[in-house]
Amino acid sequence: MNRLYGHLLLLNGILLLTLLYSSCASRRAPGPPAAFRVEPTPALLTRGAALVSMMCSDCHRDPVTGVLSGKRLTDVPKMLGKVYSANITRHQALGIGAYTEGQLAYLLRTGVDRHGRTLPMMQKPGLSDDDLRAVIAFLKHSDDPMVRPAAVASVPSRYSLPARLAMPLVAKPLPYPAGPVQPDTGAVVQGKYLVNVLGCYECHSGSVLKLDRLAPEQSKGYLAGGGKLVTLEGEPVRTPNLTMDAGTGLGRWSRTQFVAALRESLRPDHSVIRYPMPTYAQLSEAEAGAIYAYLQTVPPVRNRVKRRPSAPAVPARPEDTLATGGRLYAFYGCRSCHGATGLGIADLRPAHRKYSDDASLQARIKNPAAFRPNSRMPKFEGVIAEKDYAPLLAYVRWLGKKGTF
């Protein structure tokens, strides 16, 4: 009898949670309060291209086509289920082509799309009016191949039961601003603004579940690191402490070292910062310096976060070029972005055809921005030992020939 009662109680609890989720998930927010007009000037399109690259492409960019047509997000915790990003190209039916400028502004401010669904990861309430116009101008009016209409249907995410139950608690719409959003001038203020809109605090604070998007500095463990992320291959990694604590944070870093880390993904010891931390090549030297100026004003927090171990040193094995190249591929961090097969957040498999001789491929690796301005790939000149290029290039070419190219 007690066992039957327990089963009935459990069943009622599940039904109650399901009803709660259903009622919350069906909640609909009002539509955009006013029209939002954008004049796509060249300056606005240029700014929008940089912002979309830094804020949107990591999640929405198909690594094979380079188009913002969506993909599976393999670097989210498995307990959430299978998560996919949406097509945000200008395709009328499958992308965001049918969105008005006002609806896009409302989505980015509140997280509510034109169908009334709440998408919390799309919320950028602190984005200035000028930068909001820049992002919308690029998405709606640019001729860049990234956003041209792509006939790719978005794959619905298949969340786990715990994720579906928790969604109503975290997927809450934000209020639309009552007035203009425009930060004051000055390096410290600009740095705080960039930490907000680029989402630095989202990863580098203590808990993704305890973020305050309206007042980021009120987030738990603000910028003190320890946030739990995963690599492309599902390995857990914790984010480092960005406060100026001398022992556990950035207190011993100079402005020059910090700017190099942000724009070139190079630490002071000249090791490469690996994914999931992206390279912010689109930031100007002044913008990266402004972030450093702001971090100097954040109260230091002593929080020692265990650094992700580097790949083991590569022994010299000239008789086994591919095996050595594979170890170098991991050692220098190539695998963290390109995955074990060459296809990760970026696809390097076509490189063996695009760069037919080793000299050009090596030059591309040494200085990616010389081949593609604002490339998000780190600059490896001076990082990779000259003697290591031959086996590494052989391995990269082997990956390309092994793949579909």
C-alpha positions, 0 to 999 in steps of 0.5 A: 500500500505504501509503495502504491502511494509512493508511485502515485505521489511520484506520478502526481509530481511529474504531472505537476512539473509537466503542467508547470513547464507547459504553462510557462513555455506557452507564455507569450510576451507582447510584440515590439513596442515601436518601430526601429529604423536602420539606415545601412550606412557603410560605417554601420555595416562595417561595425555590424560585421565586427560585432556579428563576428564576435557575438554571433558567429561562434554559435551560428556559423556553419564551419563548412560553408562559413554561413550563419545558417546554424549548427549543432552546438557540440560544446554544451553540456551533454545533460542539456540534450542536443542543442542547435543554433538557428539559421540567421541568414536573410532567407525569408522562410528558413532564416530571419528574412521575414523579421522587421528591424523592430522585431530584431531589435525586440529579440536582441533586447528582450530575448523574445522572438516574433512568435513570442518564444523566449530565447535567453541566449539572444538577450543583449539588453546592454547593447547600445542603440548605435551598435544594435543598429549596426548588428541589424544593418549587417544582418538585414542589408549586408552582401556578406556571404555569411548572411546571404539567404541560405536554404537551410532548415534550422534543426529543433533542439532536443532538450533533456527532461531536466533542461525542459523543466528548468527552462521556464526558470531561466528563460525569462524575457527582459523588459524593453528599455524605456529610453535610449541605451548609450554608454558614457564615454571614457576608457573604463566605461567603454571597457565595462560596456564591451565586457557586457555585450561580448559576454565576457562575464557570462563565461568568466563568472562563477555560474551560468545559472546565476547571471544577471543580464540587466546588472552583470556586475551583480552576477555570482562570482563576477569575472572571478572565473570558475565557470564550467564550460566544455571543449568541442570534444566534451572535456570539462574546462573552467574559465580563468579569473579575470580580476586583478588578483596578483596570485590567481588572476591578471594582477601581474599582466601588463596592458600589452600582454592582455591586449595580445591575449585578447586580440591574438590569443597569446599568453605572456608565456607565448602559449596559445589560448585555446577554444572555447576562448575565441580570438577577438581580432576584430577589437581595436587595440584601444578597445582591448585596452579599454577592457584592461582599464575596466578590469583594473577597477573590478575588486580583485578576488582570490580564486585559483582556478586550475588551468587546463593542462597543455598537451604533452610535449612531442618527442622527436620521432622523425620515422613517424611523421604523421604520428608526430604531426598529430601530437603537434596538432594537439600540442599547439592547440589546433585540435581545440578549434578544428577537432580531431577530424579537422572539422570543429568550429572552423574547417581546415580540411580544404586547406590541403587543396587551397594551399597547394605548397607547404610554403603558402600553408605555413605562411597562412598558419603563421599569420592568418590575418595576412590572408583573411583580415580579422581572422579569428585564428591565432597568429602562430608566428614565433609560437610553432617551432620551425622544425615542427612545421613539416610534420604538422603540415603533413598531418593537416594535409592528411586530415584534408585528404582523409575527409571529404575534400 
